[in-house]
Amino acid sequence: MTDKSKINVREISLEVLIKVLEDGEYSSAVIGQVLQIYQHLEKQDRAFLTRLCEGTIERMIELDYILNQFSKVKVKKMKPVIRNILRMGVYQLLYMEQVPASAACNEAVKLAQKKGFHNLKGFVNGVLRSIERKKDTLSYPKKEEQPFLYLSLKYSTPEWIVKMWTKQYGMEITEKMLEASFSEKPTTIRCNLSKCSMDELTAMLKEEEVHVDKAAYVDSALWISSYNYLQKLNSFKSGYFTVQDESSMLVSLAADIKKGDLIVDVCAAPGGKSMHAADLLNGTGKVSSRDLTPMKVEKIMENVQRLGYTNVESKIWDATEVDEEWVGKADVVIADLPCSGLGVIGKKNDIKYKASEEGIKELAALQKEILSVVSTYVKPGGTLIYSTCTVNHQENEENVDWIEKNLGLELQSLNPYIPKKLQGDTTKQGYLQLFPGIHQTDGFFLARFQRKE
């Protein structure tokens, strides 16, 4: 086991930032791996590490803007190690009140030295000390004069996303979404009703000293907080619940799953919707849960085993290839397709830096390609649920129009299947866009289609 006294939490955080911000790895995966390796650390150290990594990534655009005001060398021209040491330092100075300014500066200097940049320790110290002295008088663009730049810096979100959302949904909804991406959220879980009741799960969690609240929309959902390490909870290990956002739970509810149904979930990993469908089938029928790579299918299998479902088969399959076995057979097709992920930037805050307008166009084309194939599995009278965890017209409403025009499927009202408080003008027509900050969920889109008899 690693010697706790020698572990430098800031050094580990720096390694995370370099993997995410320089090498393009996904923050949730990298931070998850690190927390697993260092699960023996004190709860306080783990919380510090998580906060420092997530916060620095989340606020990167603002941090770089501030650094560029105080450094002659622009952030883009700095050595990767130095720019990330400085980003971490500025984040601590501005957003971590419990960290003394002297510690934020001194530890940054020590880290620069440790990483072999002795000649730059004066530069690191000078930049951070200047920011510390002037942090209460930092200058930002005015909202009235440069609204897009103002929102981009305030919420560290690329300006093109701010412009796209404002154009599609208006300034008010845009700002609410941006603000929501920074708010602390509890973990949403779904009770595995095949194994226990909601009351039993709640009692079990409370016994494990987890804080439990009823969730906003779905009867089998709870919000949990104040736990240290999810995988260590007996209730989790025993498969009594799974982590799933309520927006994602709406998919299986909207599908109106009946006992004995044959269901195919085409881009399923890690399998949340497949597991929910299996739970609703109550041991009957079959869910074919598939994804593109062995690693993704392994994640599905882990969930199937932990939750104990016997009616789920997992399969490596490319959703753009027709699976002849399933043509015209499925009662329900769940098509939660690869998307830009802009609805979950509150949970995976590096997504906003990876997305691009060009990428959205390519994804919308891929979604159509997959839909052309998987819609053939829907039997007459069967249902297709199309969903994404993003917020933009191209991947959502425009695809709904395209499905209706091209695939012989028709939209059906969602109202009989979803909670009353989510019903509105578009749900009668058959689709729903959820907005973070307006709804108590991730940003998410779903539409219900039926194959004509």
N, C-alpha and C positions, 0 to 999 in steps of 0.2 A: 504493500500500500504506500502511496505517496506520503512523504513527510509533510504534515500540515504546516509546520513552522516555516517551511521554505517556499510555500506557494504564494506567488505574487498575483493577486486577483487582477490588478491592472495589466500585468503582462499577458495573462490569459485573454483578457478583453481585447488587447491590441491584436493578438493572433486571430481572434474572431473577426475583428473589423477588417483585417487585411484579406482574410478569406472571402468575406462578403463584399466589401467595397472595391477591392482591387482584383480579386480572382473571379468574381461573379457567382460565388456559391450562394445558396439560399440561406437566409438568416435563421429561419425556423429550424432547418436541419442542422446547421453548424452549432447554434446555441443549444439545441436539444442534445447533440452528441457531447458537447463540453459538459453540460449539467450531468449527463450520465457518468462521464469519466470522473467528475469531481463530486459525486453524490454524497461523499463523506464530509464535505465542507460544512461548516456551520450554516444554518438557515440564513443568517444575516449576510454572510459572504456570498452565498448563492444569489440572494436578492440583490446585493450590490452589483454583482457581475451581470446579472440579467438586465438590471436597470441601466447600467452604464453602456452595455452593448446595444440594447434596443433603443435607448434614448439617443445615443450618438447617431445611429443609423437613421432613426426617425427624423432627426433635426438637421441632417447633413447639409441641406441647401442653405438653411439659415446660418449654421456654423461656418460654412465656407464664405458666405457673404461677409460675416463679421471678421474672419481671419484676413480676407482680402483688404479690409479697411486698415488693418494694423501691420500687415507684413508687406515689405517691398517685393518679396518673392510671392507671386500669386500661387494659390493652392494647387492649381493644375501643374505648375512647374516644380513643386516640392517633391522630395523623395517620398515614396509611398509610406514608409515607416514614420517619417517626420510629420506628414500631413495628418496621419491618423492619431499620433500622439497628441498633436495640437487640437484636433477635433474633440478627442476625449477630454483634454484639459479644459477647453472652452465649455463643453457640456457640463462638466462638474462645477465650473465657476458660475454658470447661469442657472442651472436647473437642479443642482444637488446641494440644497442648503445645509445638509448635515455634514458636508465635506468642507473643512476649513480651506480658505483660499490658498494658504501657505502649503498645505498638503497637496492640493491639486497641482500647483506649480512645481514644488520640489520633486514630487513623484514623477512628473513628466520629464524633468531634467535627468533624473536617475535612469529612467527608462531609455532616454535617448543615448545616454552613456553606455548602458548595458547592451544596447543594440549596435554599438560600435560607432556612434556619431558624436565622439568627444568634441569635435570641432564645431558642432551645431548646438551644444548645450546652452551657450550664451544667447543664441537666436531664439531657441525654444523658451528660455526663461524671460527674455525681453518682451516677446510677443504676448505671452500669457500675463505677465505683470502689467503691461500696458492695458490689456483688456480688463483685467481686474480693477485697475484704477478708474477706468472710464465706463464700466459696464452699465452704470445708471444713466448714461447720456448717449447711448448708442443711437445712430440715426438710421431710420428706415424710410422707404418711400411713403408718400401720403396716399391713403385709400382713395380719396376723391380724384387725385391726379393720375395715379397709376394702379387702378384696382386689381388688375391681373398680377402684376409684379408684387403688389402689397400682399395679396392672398398667398401667392407662391412662396414668399419668404416667411410670412407669419406661420404657415402650416407646412413649410418645407415640402412642397409638392410641385413637380415640374409645371412650368407656366402653360404648356400646351394642354395639360389635363384640366387645369383651371378654366382655360378658354373653352374647351370642348364641353365641359359640364355646364358652364354658364350659358353657352349658346343653346344647349339641349334642355336644361332644366331651370334656368334662371339663377340669379346671384344668391337668392336667399337659401334655396335648397343646396346649392354648391357649398356655401359657407357652413351650413349645418353638417354636411357630409365631411368636410375637411376638419371641422372642430371635433366631430365624433371619432375621427381616426386617432385622436390623441387621448380619448377618455379611457380611464381604467374600466375594464369589464370583467365580470365574473366568468368562470368557465361554465359553458352550457353543456349539460349531459342529458342523455335519454335513458330512462329506466328500461332494462331488459325484462319486459313483462312475462317473457317465457320462464324466467327464473324467480322473480319476486314481485311484490306489489309496490306501489309508490310509498305507502306507509312503511313497509319493511325496509326499503332502501333508505328512506329519510332517517329512520331510527339507527340504521347501521352507520350511516355517514356521521350522524351526531355523536355516536359512540366513539368514532375515530377522530372526534374533535374538529370536524369539518363544518364550516358555516353553510347552511342550506336555505335557499329561498325558492318559492314557486316561480317558475319562469313566466314569460309574458303571454304566450299564445297556445302552446301545445300541452295537453293534459299530462303526457308522459315525460315532460321536460322539467329539469330543475337547474337552478343556478348555484354553483358552489364556489367557495373562496376560503382563504385562511388554511389551506393545506400546504404541506411542504413539497412532497414528491408524489405525484399522482400514482405512478406505477407501484408505489409501496403500500397503497391503501388495499386492505384485504377485500373490500367491496369491489375494487377495480380488478384485482387479480382473480377474484372468483367470478368475474363476468356479469356482475349485477347491473352494470351500466356501461355506456360508451360515450365518448365525447362527440357531440354533434351539435351544430348550431340549429336553432329552431327553423331558420329559413330553409335549411336542407331537409328538415323533418317534413316540411310541407309537401315535398315531392311525393313521398309515399302516400300521404293523406290525399293529395290531389288525384292520385292514380286510382283511388277507391278500390284498393286491393281486396279481393274476396278469396275465401278458402279454396284451395285447389288451383289457383291461378298459376300459369306459367309466365315467368317474368325474366326478361333479359336486361341487365344493367351493363351498358356497353363501354363506358370509360370509368370504371367503378372505384379504383383504388383511392383511399385506403378501405373503402367498402361501407361507409356509413349508411348510404341509402339502401344498399343490398341488405344490410343487417336489419334495418328498420322494416323492409319489405318482408324479410324472413320472419320477423317477430309478428307482423300482422297476419301472416299466413298460418301462424300457430301450429307449426309442424307439418302442414299439408303443402301441396303444390311443389314448386321448384323455382329457385332463383339461380340463373346462370350469371355469375359475376365475373367480369373479364376486364383485362387491361393489356397494355402493349408489351410490358417487359416482365421478366421473371421477378425482379425486385419488387415491382408494384403488386404483382399477384401474390407474392410472399406476404405482403402487408395485409392483403385481403384474408389470406389463409390464417394468419395470426389472430385476426379479429374473429373469424368463424370459430376457431378452436377455443379462444378465451370465452366467447359468449355462448358457445355450446349449441349452435344451430346445426341441424342435420339435413336441412333442405336447401343448402347452398352449395353449388359446385363452382370452383374457381378455375379460370381458364386463361392462358396467354393467347390473346387474339388482337389482331390489328383491326380496329373498327372501320377502316376504309375498305376492308376486304369482305365480300359477302360470305356469310356462313350459311350454306345451303340448307343445313339441318333445321335452321330456325325460320326459313322463309314462310310467311303466312301462319306461323304457329303461336306467336306470343299474345297473351292476353294484355300484357303491359310491357312496353319498352321504356326504360329510363335512359334518357340521353342527356346526361349532365356533362357537357362537352368542354374540351380544353378551351380556355378563354384568357383574356388579359388579366383577370383577377382583381380588377380595380375596386371590387366590392369588399375585399378583405385586407385593404392596406392598413387597417387598424390592428390587424393581427400579424400580418406579414409585411412589415413596413418597407422592405427593400423592393417590393413589387413595383412601386411607383417609379423607381429608377430604371427598372428593366423593361417596362412597357414602352411602346412607341406607336405613332400613328400608322406607320408602315406595318408594324406587327399586328395591329388590330385588323387591318385589311386582310392580311394573310390568314389570321385566325378565323375571320368571318367566312373566308373561302373554304378553309378546312372544315368548319362546322357544316357548311352546305354539303361538302363532299361526304362527310360521315352520315349526315341526315338522309341523303339519297340512298345510302346503303341500308342503314338500320331501320328506316321506315318500312322496308319490304318485310320485316319480321312481324309487323303488326297484322293480326288476323282481322277479317271483317268484323266490325263491331268492337275491335280492340282499341287500346289507348296508347298514345305516345305522350310522354312528358318531356318537354324540352326545357333545360334549365342551364343557367350559367351563374358564376359568382362574380359578375361584373356589372358595371353601370355605364352603358352607352348604347345608343340606338342601333349602331351598325351590327353589333353582335346579338342584339335582343329583338326589338320591334321589327327591324328590317328582315331578320331571319324568319320571324313569325309570318310576315306577308309572303315571303318566298316559299315557305312550307305550304301555305294554303294554295298558292298559285301552281305549285309544281309537283306536289307529292300525293295528291288525292286524299288528303286528310283535312278535316274541318275543325276549327276551334270550338270548344265547348265551355260553357260557363264553369268557373271555379267555385262559385258561391255555395253549391251544395256540400263542398268538401273542406273548405277552409274556415278558420275562425271568423265570426261576425265582424270583429274589429279590424280585420284586414280586407273586408269587402269594399269595393268601390266601383267607379265607372268601368275600369278596364277588366276587373275580375268577372263581370257579367259577360264580357266579350270573350274571356278565356285566358287572359294573361295578367301577371302582377309583377310590378317592379318595386322591390323593397329598397329603401334608402337608409343607410346608417345615419343616425341623428334625428330621423323622423320615425322610423320603426326601431324597435329594440332588438335588432338583428344585424347580421352582416348585410352588405349590399348584395342583392340576389334577384334573379329573374326566373320566373317559371311560366310555362304555357301548357295548356292541356288540349290535346287533339284526339279526334276519334276517326278511325277508318270507317268509311261509309259501308253499311251492310251490303 
